Amino acid sequence: MTSACPPSLTDKSAAPAAPAAPAVEAEAPKQDNWSADAYQKSASFVPQLATKAVALLSPAPHDRILDLGAGDGPLTAQIGAQCAYILGLDASPAMIAAAKLAHEIPGRCEFRVADCRFLAREMGVLLPLETETAETEGDAGAASAGATAGAGAAGDSDSDGKATQAPHSEEAYDKIFSNAALHWILRSPPTRAALFDTIHALLKPNGVFAFELGGAGNIAEVHAALVSALIHHGVPAARARAASPWFFPSETWMRAALIRAGFGDVQLETEYRPTRLPEAEAEGAGLEGWVRLMGAEFLALVEGERARDGVVAFVLEALKGVVGRPEDGGGEGGEWLGYVRLRGRATKAAAGASS
């Protein structure tokens, strides 16, 4: 049920030991800064550049797949056309609403709001449709209530961060996928190990976890410019750095995290992939649109629209001459960001098999 990985992926059995996960406490829901319209204007290239990640997933007609960080759904729907069932999760109600409107097919391709940082607490959301239907009619309301993000549904984390038993949800999926989302989901250090434990628990034996996210050094230029802009506008340096909503791991970190969670056959690759942003022909597009959408949590540290505009202007000015590539097209050649992609796949060993 799995396919061979491209020869460029490396497989190393040795990995540095990773510490056990601490207990995780739920955080208050964050403001939803996402908009499907804004995403299409500034980052429509993201699902279009996921070909290699989807190849690692290798969806098959019988597969039940879970997609972590589905956004507004076009890539989830593309994968759903190749498998038996796919469930897309995202923490943004706005993005999930757009995904449902454009792509949902009940019982085949579905979307639900869930904070994937606390995946073990989202077991009520993860119940396949037919499992929910099989429950007594009187339980329907309870199953719906369990879909609320962070609601403390069955399947919490124990004291060392391991995912605990979750009725009807253990080993529910043949494959789990994530594209361009894990670097958001992994932002908070205390949640990281428990997330991988839960992914492992949700997979059937021989199940595959395939993913792509920002790797070490991803968008370093704009990341540094955002932090510098905040410092310039009076935000303390430590607070400006802490505002980053991203975690861009190295292959070494990712390998250790996956092996600690029990995965075997861990195969990873890193690719430097400079990416051209959509043309800034309309409001919300180009580098400015990207900074306002992806950097919203940075901008939230300054009060007032005028101050936020000042931060954005500082970033745009700082990146002049850095993101342009005249040799790659007419005029100034567009705006390019230094994307670094970390992608890979890992397998859950069959019961009784050694990893």
N, C-alpha and C positions, 0 to 999 in steps of 0.2 A: 504493500500500500504506500510505500515511500519510493521516491525516485533518487537517483544518484545526484550528488551535488556537482556543480561545475568544478573542473580541476583546479581553478584558481583559489578555491577555498582550502584552508589548511586545517588539519586535525592534529592536535597535540594532546596527549593524554595527561601530561603533567600540568598542574595549575596550583598557584599559591592558595593556601588555606584561607577561607573567608570566615569571619566571625559569625556566630549564631545571631539570629535576628532578635532584637528586643521586642517586648510587647508593644503593640501599636494602638494608639488612641485616635479615634476619629476626629477630624477637624471640622470646623464650621464650613458650610458650603461657600465657595467663592462666587463673586459676581461673575455672571456669564458675559464675557467680553467678545464672544464669537458671533459671527454673522455669516450665513452661507453666501450672501451677496458679496460681502467684503472679501471672503475667502476666494471666491471665484475671480475677483478682480486682481488680487495680489498674490495668490498662491495656487492657481488652477493647475500649475505644472506638477504639483506633488503627486496626485494619483496617476498622472500620465507617465511619470518616470519610475513607476513601481514594477516594471517588467521583470527585473531580476529577482525581486522579492517574491513575486507571484510564482516564478519558476521554481524557487526553493520550496514554496508551499505545495506545488504540484497538485492542485485540486482534482479530485476524482469523482465520478458520478455518485458513489455511495457515501461520500464524506459528509459528516456533520462538522461544521467549522464555526469557531468563535473568533470574531474580529475585534480586537481591542483598540479603541480610538478610531472609530469608523467615520467620524466627521459627518459630512452631508451625504455620504453613501455611494458615490459612483463606483469606487473600486470594490466595495463590498458587493454591490449588485453585479459587477463584472465577474467576480469570483462565484457568486451565487448561481450564475447561469451555468456553472460547470460542476456543481455539487448538489447533494440531496437537500441540504439545509444550511443556512448561515445566519448567525445572529450577530449583529453589529452593535457594539456598546460605545457610548461616548458620554462624557460628563456634561456636555453642553446641551441644554434643552432646545436651544435654537437650532443647532446643527441636526439633532435627532428629529426635530419637527420637519426640517427640510428633507431629510433622508426618507422619512415615512411618506411624505407627500409625493416624492419623485420616484422612489424605488421599492417601497415595501410590497411584498407579495405574501400574504398570510400563509404560514405553514411552510414557507420556502425561503424567503429572504425578509428578515425582521430586524427591527431596530428598537433599542430601549436605552433610556437614560441610566447611566451607572458611573460612579466614580471608580475608575479602574485602579486607582492607588490603593483602595481598600477592597480588592476583588473578593476576598474571602467573606466579606460582609454583604456581598451582592448576590448570594446564592438564590434568593427569591427571583432575581432577574434572569438567572441563568437556566431556569427550568425550561426544557424544550416544550413547545406548544402542546404536543400530544400528552406529555406527562402532566401538564397542568389540567388538561381536559379530563384525564383519567382520574383525577382527584374527585372527591365528592363535591356536588354542586355547592354545598354549604361552605366549602373551603375556597371558593373562587375569590371572594373578597379578600381573604387573608393572603392568597397568592399575589393578588394585585398590590396589596399594601406592602408586601415584601420587596416590590420593585423600586421603592423609593431609595435614592442614593444615600448611603450612610445610615440606613435605618436600623442596622444591627440585625439583619436577617440571619437565618441559620448559616453556620459556617464561619465562625469567628476565628481569630488567631489565638493560640495558647500562649503561655508565658514566654516561650522561646521563639515565637513568631511563626511556628509551623501551622499550616492550615489544618483545622480540625475536621471531623467527619461532617458531611452535609448530606442529608437524605435526598435521594433523587438527583443529585448533582455530581457526585463523584464519578470520574471516568465517563463523562457525558459526551466528549468530543473526540473525533478522530484527529483533528488538527486545530491548532490555535495560531492566529496570524496577527501581526501588527505592523503597520507601515506609517512611518513619520509621526509616531505618537509616544513611543516609550520614553523618549527624552523629556517629555512633559510628565508622564506618569511616574517616572523614577526620580522626580525632583527631590522628594523628601527622603533623606537617608533612612529613617526608621521604618519606612514602608517597603523598602526594596526587597529584602529577603523573603518576607511573607508573600509578596506578589509572585515571585518565582515558585515558591512552594505551592501556591494555589493553582498556578498554571499547570504545574506538574500533576497535581491531584485531579484536575479536571480532564486530563487526557486519558484516553484508553491506552492499554498496553501497546507498545510500538507506535504510539501517537507522536505527531511531529509538531514542534513549535518553530515557526518560521517568522522572521522579522527583519525589518530595516528601521534604523533610527539614526539620528545625528551622532557621529562618533567624535572622539577627542579632536579638538581643533575646529569643529564645525562653526561656520559663520563667525570666526574669531574677530574679524574686522568690525562687524556691526555690533557684536557683543561688547567689545572694548569701547566703541563709540557711545553706546547707550550708557554704560557705567560712567564714562568720562563726562557725558552731558549732565548726568544727575549730580555729580560732584561739582561741576561748574555752576550748577543752579542751587548749590547750598546743601545738598543731601550728604550726610557723612559717608565716607568711602565704604565703611563696612556695611552700612545699610544699603547703599547702592549695589554692592556686589551681591548681597543676600536677596535682592529683589529678583534676581534672575529666575525665571520659571523653568529653566532647562538643566538637565544633567547629561553631558555628552561623554559616555564612558569609552575606555580603550578596549581593545580585544582582550587584554590580560584581565581587566576587571570583569568583563562579561563572561569570559570562560570560567573564572572562579565562581561567579554567582550561579551560573547554570549547573556546574558540577556539584556545588554545595546543595542545590535543590534536588539532586538525584538524576539529572539528565546525563545521558551518555551520547557518544558520537557527536560531540560538539564541533561544529564546523563554522568558521568565521572568516570574513574578509572585510577589509577597509578600502574604500575608494574615495579618492579626491575627485569631486565632480562639480566644478564651477558651473553655476546654473544662472541662466539669464532670466531676469524677472519680466513679467508682462509689461508691455509698453505703458508708460504713464500718460495715456491719451485721455483718460477719464479720471474723475475724482475717485480716490481710493485705490488706484493702481500704482505700479512702479514701486520704487524704493520707499517713498513716503507712505504709501498704503501698507506696505509690508511692515514698516516700523510701527505704524499706529496699531495694526492688528496683532502682530506677533510680539511686539514690545509693550503691550497694554499694561502689564503688571509693573514694568519700569515706570511708565508714565503716571501710574496711579500714585506714585510717591510725591508728586508735586501737585499743589492745589490750584485749580482754576484752569480754564481752557487756554488762556493767554500763556500761562507758564508751561503748559504741556506743549503748546505750539512752539515755544522757545526751545524746549528740549529736542523736539523733532527737527527744528531748523539747525540746531547745533550738530546733530547727528548727520544730517544731509551735507552740511558744509564740511564736516570732518572727513566724510567719505568721498568727496569730490576728488577725482584723480586716482581713487583706489578701486572703485567698482566699475569704472568705464573701461571698455575694450574696443578702441577704434578699429583695430585690425580685424574684428569679427563682424563687420557690417557697415552699412552706410552711416553717415553722421558720426555720432560718438559711439556707435556699436552697442548701444543699450546699457543696462545696468546688470552687473553680474555679482553674485555672492559666492563666497568660497565654501560651498557645501562639502562636508565630509560625511560619507555614509558608512555606517557599520551595519553589515547584514550577516545573517547566518541562519542556521537551523540546528535543532537539537532533538534528540529522540528519547522518549520514555521507554525504558527497557521493559520487555515482557516479564510477567510474574515469574520469579525464580531464575531469571537471567542475570548474569553478572554484567556490570557496567564497565 
